[in-house]
Amino acid sequence: MNRLTRITLSVLVGIGTVFFLLPTTVVYVFGYLFLLGPAWASHPEPATLVFSIVCLLPGYGLYSVWWLVLKNRSASFYQIPKYVWVGLAVGCLIAVLFYFPFMLSNSDTSYRDQLAQTLLFGGGVFLVAVTTLTAMWLERHEGE
């Protein structure tokens, strides 16, 4: 991989991290603590436990994308652990589930609004994951 491609991919990963991954993570953490913190402070019921576990799934996907971003220079594409691959799959499924109701109900919205909704509800994090995986894959195939 030439130097320009490496720099371009690094810049894209950095921009995606700052504009998509970081805000999504902050909103997720504060939302999780805001919604479930009071429920766990009192006597939690079984429904609260189930809801907490379901709400951890998007966090697992975010963790996996953060792992990719932080390890994209030191680990190769083929060194990604299985639990990170599972987290990426879970995160992609959760992003589709979050965005799917908007796809069905807002058929009269503009492409600009649909793009904004896609980036807001998981599409931006998906772009960061794909960009980082591409950078890792190209780095691996540099000498071939």
C-alpha positions as CSV (number, residue, x, y, z in Angstrom):
1,M,0.0,0.0,0.0
2,N,1.5,3.3,-1.0
3,R,1.9,6.2,1.4
4,L,-1.0,8.3,0.0
5,T,-3.4,5.4,0.5
6,R,-2.2,4.8,4.0
7,I,-2.6,8.5,4.9
8,T,-6.0,8.7,3.3
9,L,-7.3,5.7,5.1
10,S,-5.9,7.0,8.4
11,V,-7.6,10.3,7.9
12,L,-10.9,8.7,7.1
13,V,-10.7,6.4,10.1
14,G,-9.9,9.5,12.3
15,I,-12.7,11.6,10.9
16,G,-15.1,8.7,11.2
17,T,-14.0,8.2,14.8
18,V,-14.4,11.8,15.8
19,F,-17.7,12.5,13.9
20,F,-19.5,9.2,14.2
21,L,-18.0,6.7,16.7
22,L,-17.3,9.0,19.6
23,P,-20.6,10.8,19.7
24,T,-22.5,7.5,19.3
25,T,-20.5,6.0,22.2
26,V,-21.1,9.0,24.4
27,V,-24.9,9.0,23.7
28,Y,-25.0,5.3,24.3
29,V,-23.2,5.4,27.6
30,F,-25.1,8.3,29.0
31,G,-28.4,6.9,27.7
32,Y,-27.7,3.6,29.3
33,L,-26.8,5.1,32.6
34,F,-29.8,7.5,32.5
35,L,-32.3,4.9,31.7
36,L,-31.1,1.9,33.7
37,G,-29.2,3.6,36.6
38,P,-32.3,4.4,38.6
39,A,-33.8,1.0,37.9
40,W,-30.7,-0.7,39.3
41,A,-30.6,1.7,42.3
42,S,-33.9,0.3,43.6
43,H,-34.7,-3.3,43.7
44,P,-34.3,-4.6,40.1
45,E,-37.0,-6.9,38.8
46,P,-36.4,-9.7,36.3
47,A,-37.7,-7.5,33.4
48,T,-35.1,-4.9,34.3
49,L,-32.4,-7.5,34.1
50,V,-33.6,-8.7,30.6
51,F,-33.9,-5.1,29.4
52,S,-30.4,-4.4,30.7
53,I,-28.9,-7.3,28.8
54,V,-30.7,-6.4,25.6
55,C,-29.4,-2.8,25.9
56,L,-25.8,-4.1,26.3
57,L,-25.9,-5.6,22.8
58,P,-25.3,-2.3,21.0
59,G,-22.5,-1.6,23.5
60,Y,-20.9,-4.9,22.5
61,G,-20.9,-3.7,18.9
62,L,-19.5,-0.4,19.8
63,Y,-16.8,-2.1,21.8
64,S,-15.8,-4.2,18.8
65,V,-15.6,-1.1,16.5
66,W,-13.5,0.7,19.1
67,W,-11.2,-2.4,19.3
68,L,-10.7,-2.2,15.5
69,V,-10.0,1.6,15.6
70,L,-7.5,1.3,18.5
71,K,-5.7,-1.9,17.1
72,N,-5.8,-1.1,13.4
73,R,-2.1,-0.3,13.4
74,S,-0.8,-3.1,15.6
75,A,-3.1,-6.0,14.5
76,S,-3.6,-7.4,11.1
77,F,-6.9,-8.3,9.5
78,Y,-6.4,-12.0,10.2
79,Q,-5.5,-11.3,13.9
80,I,-8.9,-10.0,14.7
81,P,-10.4,-12.2,17.5
82,K,-13.6,-14.1,17.0
83,Y,-15.4,-12.1,19.8
84,V,-14.7,-8.9,17.8
85,W,-16.2,-10.4,14.7
86,V,-19.2,-11.5,16.7
87,G,-19.5,-8.0,18.1
88,L,-19.3,-6.5,14.7
89,A,-22.1,-8.8,13.5
90,V,-24.3,-8.0,16.5
91,G,-23.6,-4.2,16.0
92,C,-24.6,-4.4,12.4
93,L,-27.8,-6.2,13.2
94,I,-28.7,-3.8,16.0
95,A,-28.0,-0.8,13.6
96,V,-30.4,-2.4,11.0
97,L,-33.0,-2.9,13.7
98,F,-32.7,0.7,14.9
99,Y,-32.9,2.1,11.4
100,F,-35.5,-0.3,10.0
101,P,-38.6,1.6,11.4
102,F,-37.4,4.8,9.8
103,M,-37.0,3.1,6.5
104,L,-40.6,1.9,6.5
105,S,-42.4,4.9,7.9
106,N,-40.6,7.8,6.2
107,S,-41.1,7.1,2.6
108,D,-41.7,10.8,1.7
109,T,-38.5,12.1,3.2
110,S,-35.7,13.5,1.1
111,Y,-32.5,11.7,0.4
112,R,-30.6,14.2,2.6
113,D,-32.9,13.4,5.6
114,Q,-32.6,9.7,4.9
115,L,-28.8,9.9,4.8
116,A,-28.8,11.9,8.1
117,Q,-31.0,9.3,9.8
118,T,-28.8,6.5,8.5
119,L,-25.7,8.1,9.8
120,L,-27.4,8.8,13.1
121,F,-28.8,5.3,13.7
122,G,-25.7,3.2,13.2
123,G,-24.7,3.9,9.6
124,G,-21.8,6.2,10.7
125,V,-20.4,3.5,13.0
126,F,-20.8,1.0,10.2
127,L,-18.8,3.2,7.9
128,V,-16.0,3.5,10.5
129,A,-16.0,-0.3,10.9
130,V,-15.8,-0.9,7.1
131,T,-13.1,1.8,6.6
132,T,-11.0,0.4,9.4
133,L,-11.4,-3.2,8.2
134,T,-10.4,-2.0,4.7
135,A,-7.3,-0.3,6.0
136,M,-6.3,-3.4,8.0
137,W,-6.9,-5.7,5.0
138,L,-4.9,-3.4,2.6
139,E,-2.1,-3.2,5.1
140,R,-2.0,-7.0,5.2
141,H,-1.9,-7.3,1.4
142,E,0.7,-4.6,1.0
143,G,3.5,-6.9,-0.1
144,E,1.5,-9.2,-2.3
